[in-house]
Amino acid sequence: MSSPSPLDPFRPHAVPIVLFAIVAIATILVPPLVLGEVTTRTYAITAALVILSVGASLPYALFVGIGTLPLLYTGFASYAAPQPSPDTNHSFSPLMAFRHVVAGVAYSLAAAVVGAIGIGAQIGIPNAASAGSIGGQASFLVLGGVIIAVTFVALQLWRYNTPLRTLDRATLLGTAVLGLLLALSPIIAFWVFNTAG
């Protein structure tokens, strides 16, 4: 166990707070920066992007939350707050399962929203829009998912409050898998949206 830190009280809530902050920053600050104006129209476009991304990614988000319950059950990893000791890992109970599913769905939707804002920003940038391609737009889409995934993995491992070298490899791998599923969320949402049209 590492020495006490002023940030220790923040550990149990680090992931949801930081991911919420990223989504808030993306939805509130990015659109006016790209469009150059703070108007009702700017936020109406943003709201439309958020609604479309949530609608398109919800089935996948439910899969992420429910389909990863075996990782929680076996004690490898969780979207919810892990136990502070790597020896005890994750306890399995109906409440813990519910928290895991809710967190998994919420984080997956967050990744899709940030990815949608990213592709909206790509389209809204004049030079990028004129010279842009699907590949260029996809890079902004993927970036949103990667930001959420990397943030989740880093903060979730930080929650253990122990050096990484002492964590079980299965826990490290399980947490990385959960992060990878979040990174894929914007891509799946984009695919669903395109195929539904």
DRENZA-779450 format. One record per residue: residue number from 1; residue in three letters; x, y, z of N, C-alpha, C, O in turn. Coordinates in steps of 0.02 Angstrom, whole numbers. Layout:
N
{NUM Ala {X Y Z} {X Y Z} {X Y Z} {X Y Z}}
...
This chain:
197
{1 Met {42 -59 0} {0 0 0} {44 62 0} {92 66 39}}
{2 Ser {29 109 -43} {69 169 -48} {51 217 9} {1 208 43}}
{3 Ser {94 268 19} {82 316 73} {20 358 58} {2 366 0}}
{4 Pro {-13 383 111} {-74 423 101} {-62 483 56} {-9 514 58}}
{5 Ser {-112 500 17} {-109 556 -29} {-170 600 -20} {-223 575 -1}}
{6 Pro {-164 665 -33} {-223 708 -28} {-278 689 -77} {-336 707 -69}}
{7 Leu {-259 651 -129} {-308 630 -180} {-343 565 -162} {-389 544 -197}}
{8 Asp {-323 533 -107} {-353 469 -88} {-429 471 -82} {-462 424 -105}}
{9 Pro {-459 522 -52} {-533 523 -49} {-566 526 -118} {-625 509 -124}}
{10 Phe {-529 548 -168} {-555 554 -236} {-555 487 -273} {-592 479 -321}}
{11 Arg {-514 439 -250} {-505 376 -286} {-570 338 -301} {-581 319 -358}}
{12 Pro {-614 327 -252} {-673 286 -266} {-719 316 -319} {-756 279 -352}}
{13 His {-716 381 -328} {-761 414 -375} {-724 444 -435} {-754 480 -475}}
{14 Ala {-660 427 -443} {-619 458 -494} {-645 446 -565} {-650 492 -605}}
{15 Val {-663 383 -580} {-683 366 -648} {-747 402 -668} {-747 437 -719}}
{16 Pro {-802 396 -631} {-863 431 -653} {-856 506 -656} {-882 538 -701}}
{17 Ile {-820 536 -608} {-812 609 -607} {-773 633 -667} {-794 679 -701}}
{18 Val {-717 601 -681} {-675 623 -737} {-708 610 -804} {-706 652 -849}}
{19 Leu {-740 552 -812} {-773 538 -875} {-832 585 -887} {-844 607 -943}}
{20 Phe {-869 601 -833} {-923 650 -840} {-895 718 -860} {-924 753 -902}}
{21 Ala {-838 736 -831} {-806 800 -848} {-785 802 -921} {-793 853 -954}}
{22 Ile {-759 746 -946} {-738 744 -1017} {-798 753 -1063} {-795 790 -1111}}
{23 Val {-853 718 -1047} {-914 724 -1088} {-940 796 -1084} {-959 824 -1135}}
{24 Ala {-940 825 -1024} {-965 894 -1016} {-923 943 -1056} {-949 987 -1090}}
{25 Ile {-857 935 -1052} {-812 980 -1090} {-823 972 -1165} {-826 1021 -1202}}
{26 Ala {-830 909 -1187} {-840 896 -1258} {-905 927 -1283} {-908 955 -1337}}
{27 Thr {-958 921 -1244} {-1023 946 -1267} {-1033 1021 -1258} {-1070 1052 -1296}}
{28 Ile {-1001 1049 -1208} {-1011 1120 -1193} {-960 1165 -1228} {-977 1218 -1253}}
{29 Leu {-897 1144 -1228} {-844 1188 -1254} {-824 1176 -1326} {-808 1223 -1362}}
{30 Val {-824 1113 -1348} {-799 1098 -1415} {-843 1128 -1470} {-817 1160 -1516}}
{31 Pro {-910 1120 -1468} {-951 1147 -1523} {-942 1222 -1535} {-934 1242 -1593}}
{32 Pro {-945 1265 -1483} {-935 1337 -1498} {-865 1353 -1523} {-856 1400 -1561}}
{33 Leu {-815 1314 -1501} {-747 1326 -1526} {-742 1310 -1600} {-709 1345 -1638}}
{34 Val {-776 1256 -1621} {-774 1235 -1691} {-816 1281 -1735} {-794 1303 -1788}}
{35 Leu {-877 1296 -1712} {-923 1337 -1752} {-912 1412 -1744} {-938 1452 -1782}}
{36 Gly {-873 1430 -1693} {-857 1501 -1684} {-913 1543 -1656} {-910 1604 -1660}}
{37 Glu {-963 1511 -1627} {-1018 1550 -1598} {-1053 1510 -1543} {-1057 1449 -1546}}
{38 Val {-1076 1546 -1493} {-1115 1515 -1439} {-1188 1535 -1450} {-1210 1588 -1428}}
{39 Thr {-1224 1492 -1485} {-1294 1507 -1501} {-1337 1446 -1486} {-1313 1391 -1473}}
{40 Thr {-1402 1457 -1489} {-1449 1402 -1481} {-1439 1350 -1536} {-1443 1290 -1524}}
{41 Arg {-1424 1374 -1597} {-1412 1329 -1653} {-1353 1283 -1640} {-1356 1223 -1655}}
{42 Thr {-1300 1310 -1611} {-1240 1271 -1596} {-1258 1213 -1550} {-1238 1156 -1562}}
{43 Tyr {-1294 1228 -1497} {-1310 1176 -1448} {-1367 1131 -1472} {-1373 1074 -1448}}
{44 Ala {-1408 1155 -1518} {-1459 1112 -1548} {-1425 1058 -1591} {-1446 999 -1590}}
{45 Ile {-1374 1078 -1628} {-1336 1029 -1668} {-1301 979 -1622} {-1301 919 -1635}}
{46 Thr {-1272 1005 -1568} {-1238 961 -1520} {-1287 912 -1488} {-1272 853 -1482}}
{47 Ala {-1346 937 -1469} {-1397 893 -1439} {-1418 838 -1488} {-1427 781 -1468}}
{48 Ala {-1424 856 -1552} {-1442 807 -1602} {-1388 753 -1607} {-1403 694 -1612}}
{49 Leu {-1324 774 -1607} {-1269 726 -1609} {-1270 679 -1549} {-1260 619 -1556}}
{50 Val {-1283 708 -1490} {-1285 668 -1429} {-1342 617 -1432} {-1332 559 -1416}}
{51 Ile {-1401 640 -1452} {-1459 595 -1456} {-1447 539 -1506} {-1462 481 -1493}}
{52 Leu {-1421 557 -1565} {-1407 506 -1616} {-1355 456 -1592} {-1363 396 -1603}}
{53 Ser {-1302 480 -1559} {-1250 435 -1536} {-1275 389 -1481} {-1257 330 -1480}}
{54 Val {-1315 415 -1435} {-1343 373 -1382} {-1390 321 -1410} {-1387 263 -1391}}
{55 Gly {-1434 342 -1456} {-1480 295 -1487} {-1445 240 -1525} {-1464 181 -1520}}
{56 Ala {-1393 258 -1563} {-1358 209 -1603} {-1314 162 -1561} {-1303 105 -1580}}
{57 Ser {-1290 187 -1504} {-1242 147 -1465} {-1274 111 -1406} {-1241 71 -1374}}
{58 Leu {-1338 123 -1392} {-1369 93 -1334} {-1368 16 -1334} {-1351 -13 -1283}}
{59 Pro {-1385 -17 -1389} {-1381 -90 -1388} {-1311 -116 -1372} {-1303 -163 -1333}}
{60 Tyr {-1261 -85 -1402} {-1192 -106 -1387} {-1174 -90 -1315} {-1140 -129 -1282}}
{61 Ala {-1197 -32 -1290} {-1183 -14 -1220} {-1213 -65 -1172} {-1182 -83 -1122}}
{62 Leu {-1273 -88 -1187} {-1304 -140 -1145} {-1264 -205 -1148} {-1255 -239 -1098}}
{63 Phe {-1240 -221 -1208} {-1197 -280 -1215} {-1134 -273 -1173} {-1113 -319 -1139}}
{64 Val {-1103 -214 -1176} {-1042 -201 -1137} {-1055 -209 -1063} {-1016 -241 -1027}}
{65 Gly {-1110 -181 -1038} {-1125 -185 -967} {-1142 -255 -945} {-1116 -279 -894}}
{66 Ile {-1187 -288 -982} {-1211 -354 -961} {-1163 -409 -982} {-1151 -456 -944}}
{67 Gly {-1135 -403 -1042} {-1091 -456 -1068} {-1025 -463 -1032} {-992 -515 -1038}}
{68 Thr {-1006 -413 -994} {-942 -417 -957} {-951 -438 -885} {-903 -437 -846}}
{69 Leu {-1012 -457 -865} {-1023 -482 -797} {-978 -541 -778} {-959 -547 -720}}
{70 Pro {-961 -586 -826} {-915 -640 -807} {-848 -614 -781} {-817 -646 -738}}
{71 Leu {-823 -558 -807} {-761 -530 -781} {-769 -508 -708} {-723 -516 -668}}
{72 Leu {-827 -482 -692} {-841 -463 -622} {-849 -525 -579} {-821 -529 -525}}
{73 Tyr {-886 -575 -604} {-899 -636 -566} {-835 -674 -550} {-827 -700 -495}}
{74 Thr {-789 -677 -598} {-726 -712 -587} {-676 -671 -548} {-623 -696 -530}}
{75 Gly {-691 -607 -536} {-647 -565 -496} {-591 -534 -535} {-543 -508 -505}}
{76 Phe {-595 -534 -602} {-540 -506 -642} {-543 -431 -648} {-492 -397 -642}}
{77 Ala {-603 -404 -660} {-608 -332 -673} {-680 -310 -667} {-726 -351 -668}}
{78 Ser {-690 -245 -660} {-758 -217 -655} {-759 -146 -681} {-708 -110 -677}}
{79 Tyr {-816 -125 -706} {-825 -55 -723} {-839 -13 -661} {-826 47 -659}}
{80 Ala {-865 -46 -609} {-878 -11 -546} {-813 -9 -506} {-762 -37 -526}}
{81 Ala {-815 24 -448} {-755 33 -407} {-731 -35 -381} {-770 -72 -350}}
{82 Pro {-669 -52 -394} {-642 -116 -368} {-627 -111 -293} {-626 -57 -264}}
{83 Gln {-615 -168 -263} {-593 -170 -193} {-524 -138 -189} {-486 -143 -237}}
{84 Pro {-506 -106 -132} {-442 -72 -128} {-382 -118 -130} {-327 -97 -148}}
{85 Ser {-391 -181 -111} {-335 -228 -110} {-337 -272 -171} {-389 -299 -187}}
{86 Pro {-280 -280 -206} {-280 -324 -265} {-289 -397 -246} {-303 -439 -289}}
{87 Asp {-279 -414 -181} {-288 -483 -160} {-361 -502 -157} {-380 -559 -173}}
{88 Thr {-404 -454 -136} {-475 -469 -132} {-510 -458 -199} {-563 -485 -211}}
{89 Asn {-479 -417 -242} {-508 -401 -308} {-580 -378 -301} {-593 -331 -264}}
{90 His {-627 -409 -336} {-695 -385 -339} {-742 -434 -306} {-739 -494 -319}}
{91 Ser {-785 -409 -263} {-835 -453 -233} {-895 -456 -281} {-909 -408 -316}}
{92 Phe {-929 -513 -282} {-987 -520 -326} {-1049 -524 -283} {-1057 -567 -240}}
{93 Ser {-1094 -478 -296} {-1158 -476 -263} {-1207 -444 -312} {-1186 -413 -360}}
{94 Pro {-1273 -451 -299} {-1321 -418 -344} {-1309 -343 -350} {-1315 -315 -404}}
{95 Leu {-1292 -310 -294} {-1279 -238 -296} {-1217 -223 -337} {-1217 -176 -377}}
{96 Met {-1164 -262 -327} {-1103 -251 -366} {-1115 -263 -440} {-1089 -227 -482}}
{97 Ala {-1154 -315 -456} {-1171 -329 -526} {-1210 -271 -557} {-1197 -251 -613}}
{98 Phe {-1258 -245 -519} {-1298 -188 -543} {-1253 -128 -555} {-1259 -95 -607}}
{99 Arg {-1208 -113 -508} {-1163 -56 -516} {-1118 -65 -576} {-1104 -17 -613}}
{100 His {-1094 -126 -587} {-1050 -142 -644} {-1088 -129 -710} {-1061 -97 -755}}
{101 Val {-1150 -154 -715} {-1189 -146 -776} {-1204 -73 -790} {-1195 -49 -846}}
{102 Val {-1226 -36 -738} {-1242 35 -747} {-1180 74 -768} {-1183 116 -813}}
{103 Ala {-1124 61 -735} {-1062 96 -752} {-1040 79 -823} {-1019 123 -860}}
{104 Gly {-1043 15 -841} {-1022 -6 -908} {-1064 27 -962} {-1038 50 -1012}}
{105 Val {-1130 29 -952} {-1174 61 -1000} {-1159 135 -1005} {-1154 163 -1059}}
{106 Ala {-1153 168 -946} {-1140 240 -945} {-1074 258 -979} {-1071 305 -1017}}
{107 Tyr {-1021 220 -964} {-955 235 -993} {-955 222 -1068} {-923 258 -1106}}
{108 Ser {-990 170 -1090} {-994 155 -1161} {-1032 211 -1198} {-1012 231 -1253}}
{109 Leu {-1087 235 -1168} {-1123 291 -1198} {-1080 354 -1199} {-1083 392 -1247}}
{110 Ala {-1042 364 -1145} {-997 422 -1143} {-946 420 -1200} {-933 472 -1231}}
{111 Ala {-918 361 -1213} {-870 354 -1268} {-903 370 -1335} {-873 403 -1377}}
{112 Ala {-965 346 -1344} {-1000 359 -1407} {-1015 433 -1415} {-1008 460 -1470}}
{113 Val {-1034 466 -1361} {-1049 538 -1364} {-987 578 -1381} {-989 622 -1424}}
{114 Val {-932 564 -1347} {-869 600 -1361} {-846 587 -1432} {-821 632 -1466}}
{115 Gly {-854 525 -1456} {-837 510 -1525} {-880 547 -1574} {-855 572 -1625}}
{116 Ala {-945 552 -1559} {-991 589 -1603} {-974 663 -1605} {-976 695 -1658}}
{117 Ile {-956 691 -1547} {-936 761 -1545} {-872 770 -1585} {-862 820 -1620}}
{118 Gly {-827 720 -1581} {-765 723 -1619} {-776 724 -1694} {-746 763 -1730}}
{119 Ile {-820 680 -1718} {-833 679 -1790} {-872 741 -1811} {-863 766 -1867}}
{120 Gly {-915 766 -1766} {-950 829 -1781} {-901 887 -1786} {-908 931 -1829}}
{121 Ala {-851 887 -1742} {-799 939 -1745} {-759 934 -1810} {-742 984 -1840}}
{122 Gln {-745 872 -1830} {-707 862 -1892} {-746 889 -1952} {-717 921 -1996}}
{123 Ile {-811 876 -1953} {-852 900 -2008} {-859 976 -2005} {-862 1009 -2057}}
{124 Gly {-861 1004 -1945} {-872 1075 -1936} {-811 1119 -1950} {-817 1179 -1959}}
{125 Ile {-751 1088 -1951} {-691 1127 -1965} {-687 1138 -2041} {-683 1089 -2078}}
{126 Pro {-687 1200 -2064} {-691 1212 -2137} {-637 1177 -2178} {-653 1143 -2227}}
{127 Asn {-575 1184 -2159} {-521 1153 -2198} {-526 1077 -2197} {-515 1043 -2247}}
{128 Ala {-543 1050 -2138} {-549 978 -2132} {-608 952 -2172} {-605 899 -2202}}
{129 Ala {-663 991 -2172} {-723 969 -2208} {-710 967 -2283} {-734 922 -2317}}
{130 Ser {-673 1017 -2309} {-661 1018 -2381} {-611 965 -2402} {-617 936 -2456}}
{131 Ala {-562 953 -2360} {-511 904 -2378} {-522 838 -2344} {-483 791 -2354}}
{132 Gly {-574 834 -2303} {-584 774 -2261} {-608 714 -2301} {-635 720 -2356}}
{133 Ser {-597 657 -2271} {-621 595 -2299} {-652 555 -2242} {-650 575 -2184}}
{134 Ile {-682 499 -2260} {-711 456 -2209} {-656 434 -2161} {-667 429 -2101}}
{135 Gly {-597 421 -2187} {-541 401 -2145} {-522 455 -2096} {-508 441 -2038}}
{136 Gly {-521 517 -2119} {-505 573 -2075} {-558 583 -2022} {-543 596 -1964}}
{137 Gln {-621 577 -2043} {-675 583 -1995} {-673 527 -1945} {-685 537 -1885}}
{138 Ala {-658 466 -1969} {-655 409 -1924} {-601 417 -1872} {-607 392 -1816}}
{139 Ser {-547 453 -1889} {-493 462 -1840} {-518 504 -1781} {-500 489 -1724}}
{140 Phe {-560 554 -1793} {-588 594 -1739} {-639 552 -1700} {-644 559 -1639}}
{141 Leu {-675 510 -1735} {-723 465 -1703} {-688 417 -1656} {-708 409 -1598}}
{142 Val {-635 386 -1680} {-596 339 -1640} {-563 375 -1582} {-558 347 -1527}}
{143 Leu {-540 436 -1593} {-507 474 -1540} {-551 482 -1479} {-528 477 -1422}}
{144 Gly {-615 495 -1490} {-662 502 -1434} {-665 439 -1392} {-662 443 -1331}}
{145 Gly {-670 382 -1425} {-671 318 -1389} {-606 304 -1353} {-606 279 -1297}}
{146 Val {-551 320 -1386} {-485 308 -1355} {-475 351 -1293} {-448 328 -1243}}
{147 Ile {-497 414 -1296} {-490 459 -1238} {-528 430 -1178} {-501 428 -1123}}
{148 Ile {-589 408 -1189} {-629 379 -1134} {-597 314 -1110} {-592 303 -1050}}
{149 Ala {-575 271 -1156} {-547 207 -1137} {-483 214 -1097} {-474 182 -1045}}
{150 Val {-437 256 -1122} {-373 266 -1087} {-385 297 -1018} {-352 277 -969}}
{151 Thr {-430 345 -1015} {-446 376 -950} {-475 325 -902} {-456 323 -844}}
{152 Phe {-521 283 -927} {-551 232 -884} {-497 184 -857} {-494 172 -797}}
{153 Val {-456 157 -901} {-406 108 -880} {-357 139 -830} {-342 109 -779}}
{154 Ala {-332 199 -845} {-284 231 -801} {-313 244 -732} {-282 229 -681}}
{155 Leu {-373 272 -730} {-403 287 -665} {-427 225 -628} {-424 223 -567}}
{156 Gln {-450 175 -665} {-473 114 -632} {-413 78 -599} {-420 52 -544}}
{157 Leu {-356 77 -632} {-297 47 -602} {-272 89 -543} {-246 63 -494}}
{158 Trp {-279 155 -550} {-259 200 -495} {-303 189 -433} {-280 198 -377}}
{159 Arg {-364 169 -444} {-410 156 -388} {-384 102 -341} {-401 101 -282}}
{160 Tyr {-344 56 -366} {-318 2 -324} {-270 27 -271} {-259 -6 -220}}
{161 Asn {-240 87 -283} {-195 117 -235} {-137 70 -217} {-118 62 -159}}
{162 Thr {-110 40 -269} {-53 -6 -261} {-12 -5 -325} {-39 7 -379}}
{163 Pro {54 -18 -319} {95 -18 -381} {70 -69 -431} {47 -123 -413}}
{164 Leu {74 -51 -495} {50 -96 -548} {85 -163 -547} {55 -214 -563}}
{165 Arg {149 -164 -528} {186 -227 -529} {159 -278 -478} {171 -338 -484}}
{166 Thr {121 -253 -429} {94 -299 -379} {22 -322 -396} {-5 -366 -364}}
{167 Leu {-7 -291 -447} {-74 -311 -467} {-72 -377 -506} {-25 -391 -543}}
{168 Asp {-123 -416 -497} {-129 -479 -532} {-133 -466 -607} {-167 -420 -629}}
{169 Arg {-100 -507 -647} {-100 -497 -720} {-170 -504 -749} {-188 -470 -797}}
{170 Ala {-210 -548 -719} {-278 -556 -744} {-319 -492 -733} {-360 -474 -775}}
{171 Thr {-306 -458 -678} {-341 -394 -665} {-319 -342 -715} {-361 -304 -741}}
{172 Leu {-254 -338 -729} {-229 -291 -779} {-259 -305 -847} {-283 -259 -881}}
{173 Leu {-259 -368 -867} {-286 -387 -932} {-361 -375 -935} {-386 -349 -985}}
{174 Gly {-397 -394 -882} {-469 -384 -881} {-488 -310 -886} {-535 -293 -921}}
{175 Thr {-451 -268 -851} {-465 -195 -854} {-450 -168 -923} {-486 -126 -948}}
{176 Ala {-396 -194 -955} {-380 -172 -1023} {-434 -194 -1072} {-451 -156 -1118}}
{177 Val {-462 -253 -1063} {-516 -277 -1106} {-578 -232 -1098} {-610 -215 -1148}}
{178 Leu {-594 -214 -1036} {-651 -169 -1025} {-639 -102 -1059} {-685 -73 -1088}}
{179 Gly {-577 -77 -1056} {-561 -15 -1090} {-567 -21 -1166} {-591 25 -1199}}
{180 Leu {-545 -77 -1193} {-549 -88 -1266} {-622 -88 -1289} {-638 -60 -1342}}
{181 Leu {-666 -118 -1249} {-737 -118 -1267} {-765 -47 -1268} {-807 -31 -1310}}
{182 Leu {-741 -5 -1223} {-762 66 -1224} {-736 101 -1286} {-772 141 -1317}}
{183 Ala {-674 87 -1305} {-644 119 -1364} {-682 103 -1427} {-684 143 -1474}}
{184 Leu {-714 44 -1429} {-751 23 -1489} {-820 54 -1493} {-851 52 -1546}}
{185 Ser {-844 82 -1439} {-913 107 -1436} {-930 158 -1491} {-982 150 -1523}}
{186 Pro {-889 210 -1503} {-906 257 -1556} {-906 225 -1625} {-947 243 -1668}}
{187 Ile {-861 179 -1636} {-858 145 -1701} {-921 105 -1714} {-950 106 -1768}}
{188 Ile {-943 67 -1662} {-1004 28 -1668} {-1064 73 -1679} {-1107 59 -1721}}
{189 Ala {-1067 129 -1641} {-1123 176 -1649} {-1125 204 -1720} {-1178 209 -1750}}
{190 Phe {-1067 222 -1748} {-1062 249 -1815} {-1085 197 -1866} {-1120 213 -1914}}
{191 Trp {-1065 134 -1856} {-1084 79 -1901} {-1160 68 -1898} {-1192 61 -1950}}
{192 Val {-1188 66 -1836} {-1260 56 -1828} {-1299 113 -1862} {-1348 101 -1896}}
{193 Phe {-1276 174 -1852} {-1310 232 -1881} {-1309 229 -1958} {-1359 243 -1990}}
{194 Asn {-1252 209 -1986} {-1246 205 -2059} {-1288 149 -2089} {-1318 157 -2142}}
{195 Thr {-1290 92 -2053} {-1328 34 -2080} {-1403 42 -2070} {-1442 12 -2107}}
{196 Ala {-1423 83 -2021} {-1495 92 -2009} {-1526 140 -2059} {-1587 140 -2067}}
{197 Gly {-1484 180 -2093} {-1510 230 -2139} {-1535 202 -2204} {-1558 240 -2247}}
